[in-house]
């Protein structure tokens, strides 16, 4: 009906609707002119469920039966328990009282803002032990209504046909072993195959206005999340990208996945009406598969601003640091003098209490183990030294501690396998007028966690960048003064010195301020971004040699693909010119460029960890020539195909040119008589020259050469 109204209105205004390019219409930011997005209608339908019915009410049974004098105390206890699990509406807790005796009846009704909060409260507190005699029995109010309407006669449930869902890992089975990436430019979001053999990308899925801010892959590449006014949504598949789940959180600004993709954290902040007040922040944690909200956190931005460089409205991001590896067992939140560690089985605090650590400013999880590192700066004007400590979770036992003196700042860097922790320590000189830097290196897997101190050859060098080698024992450091700092490589393990850090070498005077290791290790890009205008040096650390030196002028982003075979460099719309991205091989060979106006974002689709054992991977590496024959043959076929395509293209262009020339010659001949008539029978100068050229005859002539004879006297 709506389409008929639009067509009739267009006809009245004299608009040819078929000639209108809808993709060219851009609405001002924040204004929709009443035009709903793809998800808005659906979210509106869902919203009706929140505003009607009794799905947001729970019934809590097996409460203590108390007289009127203890009524308020019991009510406060219940509010303290359930306010952690959701927002109770005003006057939303009602405890019936026996009109004759004035004592409670042993149950109550609690009304939450949303059904998700009510469902979460039911699941978290059913069976909750208030004391030995009172164990909560919690039910949804709607369940009573459903049970009251059960039919007297039993009816067999209808069997629904099984409809298999899409294989969300199908993209990993690509016959060409390609990787996907997502880009955003203008209003469009595109998922593409990286096809280096064809020296181009292959489209997978494209949609305009797919997100209202940015998109993000989940850590294992299963999902793509988009952000909307009504909340977030995740999409999956190899090429269809169907919507799998929605998460309601109005005006969500940031999202973050747990490492194992089980949970999604969403962030919303609201500016206060009074500029002197802090922004209000609301954070929700959802189960990714079911869409159920597991817990929410509310407060001022100041409560979420400790331990990070700052994000939206001043809060650090991510607010929660996930631990326990890919099992998503724990997450931690840093507050003033407090570290709160939650376990995901109940989403409650471990031991129901936070850890008190005076003046703690930063925390960081091991990527593989339930070990939390923390940094506490100096206190008491330097009388109490700074410290770095390692704490085992959930026992909260301190595994190792190192006191540090004259410290101005610390940064903690975990190696990807959790074997090492590097702590960059900035210390004051004796005069307190300058600082110098060094490293404290923790060997996590060794007995008693030994610590090594590493100072640069020139300890006054400023450390510009640091990066661990993935899946390895080496690290790289950029140090020295701009614009030509040095780059040094170190290893934590060598054949001669198994337990000592050893310097591998230093590259002098490099135009670099950032380090990008290949995900498979061995190769690294020494990049000069910002002031260096995109200088790139592809370096082989095994051989300690440069493979290629090039540049991507004004590059803003560099990202390796998950296999370490290719790397993309991009120029986003921070710069007005040359927006787009370039794909390179691991050794610095330029493969292809893609230019896009108003280019905002590029992200490779991550891959889950390989199922191959380290022994199997080592066997494949040793026999790589045997495996590579198949791919070399395929590369040769593709190369021949590309050459044939180039030849066909050139042939087609030549034929098109010759056809065009013949058309103009034919037209020229057809108009010849008309041109002569216009000139009173005279032909044009050019045509006269042509006629004379045609009448040129070959003339033979002889030259008589004067010959003189000389007699040479002997």
NUTORNU-566909 format. One record per residue (C-alpha): x, y, z; residue number from 1. Coordinates in steps of 0.5 Angstrom, whole numbers, plus 500, padded with zeros to 3 digits. Layout:
    c1    c2    c3   num
     X     Y     Z   NUM
...
This chain:
    c1    c2    c3   num
   500   500   500     1
   506   505   502     2
   509   504   495     3
   502   505   491     4
   502   512   495     5
   509   514   494     6
   508   512   486     7
   502   516   486     8
   505   522   490     9
   511   522   485    10
   506   522   479    11
   503   528   482    12
   509   532   483    13
   512   530   476    14
   518   525   478    15
   520   519   474    16
   521   515   480    17
   525   510   476    18
   530   515   475    19
   532   517   482    20
   538   513   485    21
   536   512   492    22
   543   511   494    23
   545   518   492    24
   540   521   498    25
   544   522   504    26
   541   524   510    27
   544   529   515    28
   547   525   521    29
   542   524   527    30
   536   525   522    31
   532   520   519    32
   526   524   517    33
   521   519   519    34
   524   514   515    35
   525   507   519    36
   532   503   518    37
   532   496   516    38
   531   494   524    39
   527   499   527    40
   520   496   525    41
   523   490   528    42
   525   493   534    43
   519   497   535    44
   515   490   535    45
   520   488   541    46
   519   494   545    47
   512   493   545    48
   513   486   549    49
   517   491   554    50
   511   495   555    51
   505   490   556    52
   504   484   559    53
   507   481   566    54
   514   478   563    55
   518   483   567    56
   515   481   574    57
   518   475   578    58
   515   472   584    59
   520   470   590    60
   518   465   594    61
   520   462   601    62
   522   468   604    63
   522   469   612    64
   515   470   615    65
   516   477   619    66
   512   482   623    67
   511   489   621    68
   517   491   625    69
   522   487   621    70
   518   488   614    71
   523   494   612    72
   529   490   614    73
   527   484   609    74
   525   489   604    75
   532   492   604    76
   535   486   603    77
   531   484   597    78
   533   490   594    79
   540   490   595    80
   540   483   592    81
   536   484   586    82
   538   491   584    83
   545   488   582    84
   541   484   577    85
   537   489   574    86
   533   496   575    87
   527   495   580    88
   521   500   578    89
   519   505   583    90
   514   501   588    91
   516   495   584    92
   517   491   590    93
   510   488   593    94
   510   484   599    95
   503   481   601    96
   501   481   608    97
   496   477   612    98
   491   482   614    99
   489   478   620   100
   496   477   623   101
   500   483   620   102
   506   478   618   103
   508   477   611   104
   506   471   607   105
   513   469   605   106
   513   471   598   107
   513   477   594   108
   513   480   587   109
   518   484   584   110
   517   488   577   111
   523   490   573   112
   524   495   567   113
   525   489   562   114
   523   482   561   115
   531   480   560   116
   532   483   567   117
   527   479   570   118
   529   473   566   119
   536   474   569   120
   534   475   576   121
   530   469   576   122
   536   464   573   123
   541   468   578   124
   537   467   584   125
   533   461   584   126
   536   456   589   127
   539   462   592   128
   541   461   600   129
   539   467   604   130
   540   462   610   131
   539   455   612   132
   532   455   613   133
   530   460   607   134
   532   458   600   135
   529   462   594   136
   524   459   589   137
   523   464   584   138
   518   464   578   139
   516   468   572   140
   509   471   574   141
   507   469   566   142
   508   462   568   143
   503   462   573   144
   498   465   568   145
   500   459   563   146
   500   454   568   147
   493   456   570   148
   490   455   563   149
   493   448   562   150
   488   444   558   151
   485   438   562   152
   486   433   557   153
   493   432   554   154
   495   434   547   155
   501   431   544   156
   506   437   542   157
   506   439   534   158
   513   436   531   159
   516   442   528   160
   521   440   522   161
   528   440   523   162
   531   446   519   163
   539   446   519   164
   542   453   520   165
   547   456   516   166
   554   453   517   167
   558   459   520   168
   565   457   519   169
   563   455   512   170
   568   461   509   171
   574   457   512   172
   573   452   507   173
   574   456   501   174
   577   452   496   175
   582   458   494   176
   584   458   501   177
   583   466   501   178
   581   471   507   179
   575   475   508   180
   576   483   510   181
   570   488   511   182
   571   495   509   183
   566   501   510   184
   566   507   505   185
   561   512   504   186
   554   509   506   187
   557   502   504   188
   559   496   508   189
   562   491   504   190
   565   484   505   191
   570   482   500   192
   575   476   499   193
   582   478   498   194
   584   474   491   195
   591   476   490   196
   592   471   485   197
   587   475   481   198
   590   481   484   199
   584   484   486   200
   578   483   491   201
   572   479   490   202
   565   481   492   203
   562   477   498   204
   556   482   501   205
   555   489   500   206
   549   493   504   207
   548   501   504   208
   547   504   511   209
   548   497   514   210
   551   500   521   211
   550   507   524   212
   557   508   526   213
   562   502   525   214
   563   494   524   215
   567   489   528   216
   569   482   527   217
   568   477   533   218
   575   475   536   219
   575   468   532   220
   571   471   526   221
   564   467   527   222
   560   474   527   223
   560   481   524   224
   557   486   529   225
   553   492   527   226
   551   498   531   227
   544   502   531   228
   540   507   535   229
   536   501   538   230
   542   496   540   231
   547   492   536   232
   546   486   532   233
   551   480   530   234
   551   477   523   235
   554   471   520   236
   555   466   514   237
   560   465   508   238
   556   470   504   239
   549   471   506   240
   550   474   512   241
   544   473   515   242
   542   477   522   243
   543   472   528   244
   541   476   534   245
   539   483   536   246
   541   486   543   247
   537   492   545   248
   541   497   548   249
   539   504   546   250
   544   509   542   251
   550   504   543   252
   556   507   542   253
   562   501   543   254
   562   494   543   255
   567   489   545   256
   567   481   545   257
   570   476   550   258
   576   472   547   259
   572   466   546   260
   566   470   543   261
   561   467   548   262
   559   474   551   263
   558   481   548   264
   559   488   552   265
   555   494   550   266
   557   501   552   267
   552   507   552   268
   553   514   555   269
   549   520   556   270
   551   527   557   271
   548   530   563   272
   544   536   563   273
   549   540   567   274
   556   541   564   275
   559   540   571   276
   556   533   572   277
   559   527   570   278
   556   523   564   279
   552   517   566   280
   554   510   563   281
   551   504   562   282
   554   497   560   283
   551   491   559   284
   553   484   558   285
   549   479   553   286
   550   472   552   287
   552   472   544   288
   548   466   542   289
   541   467   546   290
   541   475   546   291
   540   474   554   292
   542   480   558   293
   547   477   563   294
   548   483   567   295
   548   491   567   296
   553   496   570   297
   551   503   571   298
   554   509   574   299
   558   516   572   300
   563   516   567   301
   569   517   573   302
   567   510   575   303
   569   507   569   304
   575   511   567   305
   581   508   571   306
   586   504   567   307
   585   506   560   308
   587   512   555   309
   580   514   555   310
   574   513   550   311
   567   515   549   312
   565   521   555   313
   572   520   558   314
   571   512   560   315
   576   507   559   316
   575   502   553   317
   574   496   554   318
   572   497   561   319
   572   490   562   320
   578   486   561   321
   577   478   560   322
   581   473   563   323
   581   465   563   324
   583   464   555   325
   578   462   550   326
   574   459   556   327
   571   466   558   328
   571   464   565   329
   573   471   568   330
   572   479   567   331
   575   484   571   332
   573   492   572   333
   578   497   575   334
   576   502   580   335
   579   507   585   336
   583   502   590   337
   579   496   587   338
   579   491   582   339
   573   487   581   340
   573   480   578   341
   567   477   576   342
   566   469   574   343
   561   468   568   344
   558   462   571   345
   553   467   576   346
   556   473   573   347
   558   475   581   348
   564   477   584   349
   569   472   586   350
   568   470   593   351
   563   476   593   352
   568   481   594   353
   573   485   590   354
   580   486   592   355
   582   492   595   356
   589   495   592   357
   591   502   594   358
   592   506   588   359
   592   501   583   360
   592   504   576   361
   592   498   571   362
   591   491   570   363
   592   486   565   364
   590   479   564   365
   595   473   561   366
   592   471   554   367
   592   464   556   368
   592   463   563   369
   588   466   569   370
   593   470   571   371
   592   478   573   372
   598   483   572   373
   597   489   576   374
   601   496   577   375
   601   500   583   376
   605   507   582   377
   609   510   588   378
   606   513   594   379
   607   517   600   380
   612   522   596   381
   616   516   594   382
   617   513   601   383
   613   507   598   384
   616   504   592   385
   612   502   586   386
   610   495   584   387
   608   490   579   388
   605   484   582   389
   602   477   579   390
   595   475   582   391
   592   468   581   392
   585   467   579   393
   580   465   583   394
   585   464   589   395
   587   471   589   396
   594   468   591   397
   600   473   589   398
   605   469   585   399
   610   474   584   400
   612   481   586   401
   617   486   584   402
   618   493   587   403
   620   499   583   404
   624   505   585   405
   624   512   582   406
   618   510   577   407
   615   515   573   408
   610   510   569   409
   610   503   567   410
   607   499   561   411
   605   492   561   412
   606   487   555   413
   604   480   555   414
   607   475   550   415
   601   472   546   416
   603   465   548   417
   603   467   556   418
   610   465   557   419
   613   472   558   420
   611   479   561   421
   615   485   559   422
   614   491   563   423
   617   498   560   424
   619   502   566   425
   620   509   566   426
   625   512   571   427
   627   518   574   428
   634   520   574   429
   637   523   580   430
   636   530   579   431
   629   528   577   432
   629   533   571   433
   629   527   566   434
   627   520   565   435
   630   514   562   436
   627   507   560   437
   628   499   561   438
   625   493   562   439
   623   488   567   440
   622   481   564   441
   618   476   567   442
   619   468   565   443
   612   466   567   444
   612   459   565   445
   619   458   569   446
   620   456   576   447
   618   461   581   448
   617   466   575   449
   624   469   575   450
   625   476   573   451
   631   479   568   452
   632   487   568   453
   634   489   561   454
   637   496   559   455
   638   499   552   456
   646   500   550   457
   644   507   551   458
   639   507   557   459
   637   515   556   460
   634   513   549   461
   627   514   549   462
   623   508   547   463
   618   509   542   464
   615   502   540   465
   615   495   543   466
   612   489   540   467
   613   481   542   468
   613   476   536   469
   607   472   536   470
   608   465   537   471
   615   466   538   472
   621   468   544   473
   623   475   540   474
   621   482   541   475
   623   489   537   476
   624   495   540   477
   624   502   537   478
   629   507   541   479
   632   513   540   480
   631   520   537   481
   627   522   532   482
   627   523   526   483
   632   517   525   484
   631   512   531   485
   634   505   532   486
   631   498   532   487
   633   493   536   488
   631   485   536   489
   632   481   542   490
   630   474   544   491
   628   470   551   492
   631   464   548   493
   637   462   545   494
   641   455   544   495
   647   458   548   496
   643   462   553   497
   637   458   554   498
   635   463   560   499
   637   469   558   500
   635   475   554   501
   640   476   548   502
   641   482   543   503
   640   479   536   504
   642   486   533   505
   640   493   532   506
   638   497   525   507
   641   504   525   508
   637   510   523   509
   630   508   521   510
   624   512   519   511
   620   508   523   512
   615   509   529   513
   611   503   529   514
   612   495   529   515
   607   490   526   516
   609   483   527   517
   606   478   522   518
   601   473   526   519
   606   467   524   520
   612   471   527   521
   619   471   523   522
   617   477   519   523
   616   485   521   524
   614   491   518   525
   618   497   520   526
   613   503   519   527
   613   510   519   528
   606   513   520   529
   604   520   521   530
   610   525   520   531
   614   519   516   532
   608   519   511   533
   608   512   510   534
   615   509   510   535
   615   501   510   536
   620   496   511   537
   619   489   510   538
   624   485   514   539
   626   478   515   540
   628   477   523   541
   631   470   522   542
   636   472   516   543
   636   479   519   544
   635   482   512   545
   631   487   509   546
   626   484   504   547
   623   491   501   548
   623   498   502   549
   617   502   500   550
   612   507   502   551
   604   508   502   552
   604   515   502   553
   599   518   508   554
   598   511   510   555
   594   511   517   556
   593   504   518   557
   597   497   517   558
   594   490   518   559
   596   483   517   560
   591   478   515   561
   590   472   520   562
   595   468   516   563
   601   472   515   564
   601   472   508   565
   598   479   506   566
   598   485   509   567
   593   491   508   568
   595   499   508   569
   590   504   508   570
   589   511   508   571
   582   513   511   572
   578   519   511   573
   583   523   516   574
   586   525   509   575
   582   528   503   576
   586   525   498   577
   588   518   496   578
   583   514   500   579
   583   507   499   580
   587   501   501   581
   593   497   498   582
   595   489   499   583
   602   487   499   584
   605   480   500   585
   609   478   506   586
   615   480   503   587
   613   487   500   588
   611   486   493   589
   605   490   491   590
   599   486   489   591
   594   491   488   592
   590   498   490   593
   583   499   491   594
   581   507   491   595
   575   509   495   596
   572   515   496   597
   570   517   504   598
   574   511   506   599
   573   509   514   600
   575   502   516   601
   578   496   514   602
   578   490   518   603
   581   482   516   604
   576   477   518   605
   580   473   524   606
   581   466   524   607
   580   461   529   608
   586   457   532   609
   588   451   528   610
   586   444   530   611
   593   442   528   612
   598   440   533   613
   605   443   533   614
   608   437   531   615
   604   436   525   616
   605   444   523   617
   612   442   524   618
   612   436   519   619
   608   440   514   620
   613   446   514   621
   619   441   513   622
   615   438   507   623
   613   444   504   624
   615   443   497   625
   611   437   497   626
   605   440   499   627
   607   447   495   628
   607   443   488   629
   599   443   487   630
   599   450   489   631
   604   452   484   632
   601   449   479   633
   594   453   480   634
   598   459   481   635
   601   457   474   636
   594   456   471   637
   592   463   474   638
   598   466   471   639
   596   463   464   640
   589   465   465   641
   591   472   467   642
   596   473   461   643
   590   470   456   644
   585   475   459   645
   590   481   458   646
   591   478   451   647
   584   478   449   648
   583   485   452   649
   588   488   448   650
   586   484   442   651
   579   487   443   652
   581   494   444   653
   585   493   437   654
   579   491   434   655
   575   496   437   656
   580   501   435   657
   580   499   427   658
   572   498   427   659
   572   506   429   660
   577   508   424   661
   573   504   419   662
   567   507   421   663
   570   514   420   664
   573   513   413   665
   567   510   411   666
   563   516   413   667
   569   521   410   668
   567   517   403   669
   560   518   404   670
   561   526   405   671
   566   527   399   672
   561   529   394   673
   557   533   398   674
   564   537   400   675
   566   538   393   676
   559   541   392   677
   560   546   397   678
   566   548   394   679
   564   549   387   680
   567   542   385   681
   573   543   388   682
   576   538   393   683
   579   540   400   684
   587   541   400   685
   588   535   404   686
   584   531   399   687
   588   534   394   688
   594   532   397   689
   591   525   398   690
   589   525   390   691
   596   527   388   692
   599   522   393   693
   595   517   389   694
   598   519   382   695
   605   519   384   696
   609   515   379   697
   615   511   380   698
   620   515   375   699
   627   511   374   700
   633   516   372   701
   641   515   371   702
   646   519   374   703
   653   520   370   704
   658   519   375   705
   665   523   372   706
   670   518   373   707
   678   520   372   708
   683   515   371   709
   690   516   375   710
   696   512   373   711
   700   511   379   712
   708   511   378   713
   711   505   382   714
